[in-house]
Amino acid sequence: MTLDEDWKPSGGTAFAAGSMISYDVAEWKQDPLRARPWLVFQPGPRQALSGFSATRHLLILTILDNVQGKAFVYKCDQGAWRATAIPLPENASVGLPAASNETDEVMFTVSNYPTPTSLCTLTPQETSTFFENSVNRHAITIGSAPPRGQS
């Protein structure tokens, strides 16, 4: 869930407005008032969460960082969330139009001044090794508008 204002659960850690938190579902079902929230994302002073979507095993977040769009894959391991940046063009507008809840496939729209709007995908084969393979971290462009000034 995302927080619209600062929040401190009784006896717990304070969370800043704009943060995303999660709960263990089993713990929540047992006692929602005593379930412990886990921090997923907390924005820095020049950051804002712009979008998110869940796949079968991952959480995908898009953020504005100093007015630049960025995307991250988040994976939970025993209540701790680990983020890995998805390399996309710099100074871009990043959208998250689709994500599969049956697989780990996700699609992005990316555009900036020199790059026309492109549709990129991150497939299950890539996400399964995303956290282990630092060489092969990329999104694949599957379509693009013509360059600016051309039709």
C-alpha positions in Angstrom: 0.0 0.0 0.0 1.1 3.6 -0.5 0.9 6.3 2.2 -0.5 9.7 1.5 0.7 11.1 4.8 3.3 10.4 7.4 2.3 7.4 9.5 3.6 5.7 12.6 1.9 2.5 13.7 1.6 2.1 17.5 4.9 0.7 18.8 6.4 0.7 15.3 8.6 2.5 12.9 7.5 5.8 11.3 6.9 5.9 7.6 7.1 9.1 5.5 4.4 10.3 3.1 4.8 8.9 -0.4 6.3 5.6 0.9 5.1 2.1 -0.1 4.8 -0.5 2.6 3.8 -4.2 2.6 2.5 -6.8 5.0 2.9 -10.5 5.4 -0.6 -11.7 4.4 -0.7 -14.6 6.9 0.3 -12.2 9.7 -2.3 -9.7 8.5 -5.1 -12.3 8.4 -4.2 -13.4 11.9 -4.3 -9.9 13.5 -4.4 -6.9 11.2 -3.8 -4.5 14.1 -0.6 -6.2 15.2 0.7 -7.1 11.7 4.1 -5.5 11.2 4.5 -3.3 8.1 7.7 -3.6 5.9 9.1 -0.7 4.0 9.3 -1.3 0.3 10.1 2.3 -1.0 10.6 5.6 0.7 11.1 8.6 -1.5 14.2 10.8 -1.1 13.8 14.6 -1.0 13.6 14.9 -4.8 11.7 11.6 -5.5 8.1 10.6 -6.0 6.5 7.2 -6.7 4.8 7.6 -10.1 3.5 4.0 -10.7 3.7 0.4 -9.6 2.5 -3.0 -10.7 2.9 -6.5 -9.4 3.9 -9.6 -11.4 3.8 -13.1 -10.1 6.9 -12.8 -8.0 8.0 -9.2 -8.3 7.0 -5.7 -7.7 7.8 -3.1 -10.4 8.0 0.6 -9.4 8.4 3.6 -11.5 9.6 6.8 -9.8 10.4 10.3 -10.6 13.9 11.1 -9.4 14.7 14.8 -9.9 12.1 14.9 -12.6 13.6 11.9 -14.4 11.7 8.7 -14.9 13.3 5.5 -13.5 12.1 1.9 -13.1 13.0 -0.7 -10.5 12.4 -4.4 -9.9 11.7 -5.2 -6.2 11.9 -8.6 -4.8 11.0 -9.6 -1.2 13.2 -12.0 0.8 11.9 -12.7 4.3 10.3 -9.3 4.7 13.2 -7.3 3.3 12.7 -5.7 -0.1 15.7 -5.5 -2.5 15.6 -3.1 -5.4 17.5 -3.4 -8.7 17.4 -0.6 -11.3 16.2 -1.4 -14.8 18.5 0.4 -17.2 16.4 2.7 -19.4 17.3 5.8 -21.3 18.2 8.8 -19.1 16.0 12.0 -18.9 13.1 9.9 -19.9 9.4 9.7 -19.2 8.7 6.1 -18.1 5.3 4.5 -18.0 4.1 1.1 -16.9 1.2 0.1 -19.1 1.1 -3.6 -18.5 2.4 -6.4 -16.2 1.4 -10.0 -16.0 0.3 -11.4 -12.6 0.7 -14.9 -14.0 4.3 -14.5 -15.2 7.0 -11.9 -14.4 6.7 -10.1 -17.8 6.3 -6.4 -17.7 6.1 -3.7 -20.4 7.3 -0.1 -20.2 6.8 3.0 -22.4 9.9 5.1 -22.5 10.4 8.4 -24.3 12.7 11.4 -24.1 13.5 14.3 -26.5 15.9 12.4 -28.8 14.1 9.0 -28.5 10.6 8.5 -29.8 8.1 6.7 -27.6 9.2 3.1 -27.3 7.6 0.0 -25.9 10.0 -2.2 -23.9 9.6 -5.5 -22.3 11.3 -7.4 -19.5 10.5 -11.1 -19.8 10.4 -13.9 -17.2 13.7 -15.4 -18.4 15.4 -12.0 -17.8 13.7 -11.3 -14.5 14.7 -14.8 -13.1 18.4 -13.9 -13.5 17.9 -10.2 -13.0 19.3 -10.1 -9.5 22.2 -12.5 -10.2 23.4 -11.4 -13.6 24.8 -7.8 -13.6 25.9 -8.1 -17.2 22.5 -8.9 -18.8 20.3 -6.3 -17.0 18.3 -4.6 -19.8 14.9 -4.1 -21.2 14.3 -5.1 -24.8 12.7 -2.5 -27.1 9.9 -4.2 -29.1 8.5 -1.2 -30.9 9.1 2.5 -31.4 7.6 5.5 -33.1 9.5 7.0 -36.0 12.2 9.5 -35.0 11.0 13.1 -34.5 10.6 15.0 -37.7 10.1 11.9 -39.8 6.9 10.0 -40.6 
